[in-house]
């Protein structure tokens, strides 16, 4: 323990000793200024005369002895002193202390049972596109079908043809909402333009622009889809 820790206790002890000496000196000064009465000044009670039997000796009379004033005792070396404590000494570990043994890593156990068979993943299924469906665009007729229809055609531009069957007269090539009228067999027409190859079902129609006898212009097909029969033929 250092001096800063034991200084307050030692100062308190010195203060108590000083107060005790101060009180003791005050008592001594007071007693010196007021001396105690001597035995001569104080009348003693007269002893009573007691007749004694012959041969009995009277007891001696007690004499008053003045008390000496108390003497102040100086402080002795037995006052408690604070002894600094030595720091504890670390005890080295003995051979009996347990030692830490490094643990070996766990050994991986091989899997038991049949090994799992890898299952091939199926290819992802294409999701149909969302939103409004696109408007289908009409496919152009196969080149071979149009070429075959053109090869078996008998009509030419600036020639005349005669209608052999009831034949529709349309405002544009193709079968749709473009019908104008139906010409009767035997009607003669003039070929103005063409041909236009338009697919229909499993084949194609070969369309020609014609002029009727009254001067109206329109479009009519030359033959059937597969060319098995003809609606118009050249005038012989």
PyMOL commands that set and color helices and strands:
alter all, ss='L'
color gray80, all
select helices_A, chain A and resi 3-33+143-151
alter helices_A, ss='H'
color red, helices_A
select strands_A, chain A and resi 160-163+167-170+179-183+188-200+203-211+217-221+232-234
alter strands_A, ss='S'
color yellow, strands_A
deselect
rebuild
show_as cartoon
